Structures are given as structure tokens and as C-alpha cells.
Amino acid sequence: MHRPGTNPDNVQQSDVLCDFCRREWTDDLPVIEGHQGSIICGHCLALAYRLIVLNKSGNAPEGAKCTMCLEHRAELAWQSPAYPEAVICKRCTNQAAATLSKDKDYNWQKPQ
């Protein structure tokens, strides 16, 4: 997501915020982008991964629309405790974790 008031013709790194916690994107905070500018940071992705993949649980309402893929999916999903409109499905969690763990610019690893 973009900070309110962001100039769409001049988006700065500091204008990009995690949809799930509203942290600002910085050089040391890894983020993954979804559809239509949705963003999840490495911290929130780790929380989602632990709940959905490792614990095989979810806290989002069944069939909730995923913020990242914009689909209503019948699978486990994580809902941000701070921003309940922000939900990530299991498929997007797995894809984002796989992508971010391969990014050589960050030392992000899938939680174990």
C-alpha cells in the first residue's frame, strides 16, 4: 500500500507501507509485492508462515479475500491483528516465502 497523499508519479521507497502492519519499506526491511500494489513485509510474512504453514492453522474468516492475490480462497489464511482488512492466503504465503528466501539482498529465511 502507499502512504496516504503519495504522488503516484513520484513514489518513494518511504511511501511504500506493509498492508499488514504499516511499516515503512526501508533498505533493511524486506517486502514482497502482490497485486495492485499490495505489500507484505518480512516480519508479517514470518508470522503468517508460522501460523499457516508450520502450525497448520489460520485466523482469517473462511473465504476471506486475500490482499495479495485478490482472490477468495477456501484455504487457511492469516489476518493481520492490527488491520483486519489485510489477509494473506496459504498459497500467497508459500509463494512469498519461497521468493523472499531466495533474495540475495536480504537474509530472510522461512521460519522453522
C-alpha positions in Angstrom: 0.0 0.0 0.0 1.1 3.6 -0.4 1.2 6.2 2.3 -1.9 8.5 2.0 -1.0 11.5 -0.1 1.6 9.7 -2.1 2.2 11.2 -5.6 1.6 8.3 -8.0 4.1 9.9 -10.4 6.9 10.1 -7.8 6.5 7.1 -5.4 9.5 7.0 -3.0 10.6 3.9 -1.0 9.3 5.6 2.2 5.9 5.9 0.6 5.5 2.1 0.4 3.9 0.5 3.6 3.2 -3.1 4.6 -0.6 -3.7 4.3 -0.4 -5.8 7.4 1.5 -3.6 9.9 2.0 -0.3 8.1 5.8 -0.5 8.5 7.6 1.7 6.0 9.8 -0.1 3.4 13.5 0.5 4.2 16.7 -0.9 2.8 16.9 -3.4 5.7 13.2 -4.4 5.7 12.4 -7.0 3.0 9.0 -6.8 1.3 7.1 -8.7 -1.3 4.6 -7.1 -3.6 1.2 -8.6 -4.5 -1.5 -7.5 -6.9 -2.4 -3.8 -7.3 0.5 -2.6 -5.1 -0.3 -4.8 -2.0 2.8 -5.3 0.2 3.8 -7.7 3.0 7.0 -7.2 4.9 9.3 -10.0 6.1 8.1 -9.6 9.7 4.4 -10.1 8.8 5.3 -12.9 6.3 7.1 -14.8 9.1 4.1 -14.5 11.4 1.8 -15.7 8.6 4.1 -18.6 7.7 4.4 -19.8 11.3 0.6 -19.9 11.7 -0.5 -21.2 8.3 2.4 -23.5 7.2 4.0 -24.6 10.4 1.0 -24.7 12.8 -1.5 -25.6 10.0 -3.9 -23.1 11.4 -5.5 -19.8 10.4 -7.1 -16.8 12.0 -8.9 -15.3 9.0 -12.6 -15.8 8.4 -13.3 -18.7 5.9 -13.3 -17.5 2.3 -11.7 -14.1 3.2 -10.3 -12.2 0.2 -6.5 -12.3 0.1 -4.9 -8.9 0.0 -2.0 -10.2 -2.1 -3.8 -12.2 -4.9 -7.3 -10.6 -4.5 -8.9 -14.0 -4.5 -11.4 -15.5 -2.1 -9.8 -18.9 -1.4 -11.1 -21.8 0.6 -7.9 -22.4 2.5 -6.1 -21.3 5.6 -5.3 -17.6 5.8 -3.7 -15.2 8.2 -5.4 -12.0 9.1 -3.4 -9.0 10.5 -4.4 -8.4 14.1 -3.8 -4.7 13.7 -5.6 -4.3 10.3 -8.3 -6.9 9.9 -8.9 -6.0 6.2 -5.4 -7.3 5.5 -5.4 -11.1 4.8 -2.9 -13.4 3.2 -3.8 -16.9 1.9 -1.7 -20.0 2.2 -0.8 -20.0 -1.4 0.5 -16.5 -1.3 2.3 -17.1 2.0 4.1 -20.0 0.4 5.0 -18.2 -2.8 6.1 -15.1 -1.0 8.3 -17.1 1.5 9.9 -19.0 -1.3 10.7 -15.8 -3.3 11.9 -13.8 -0.3 14.2 -16.7 1.0 15.9 -16.7 -2.4 16.6 -12.9 -2.5 20.3 -12.4 -2.0 19.8 -8.8 -0.9 18.2 -10.0 2.3 19.0 -12.7 4.8 15.3 -13.6 5.2 14.7 -17.3 5.9 11.5 -19.3 6.2 10.7 -19.8 9.9 11.3 -23.3 11.2 
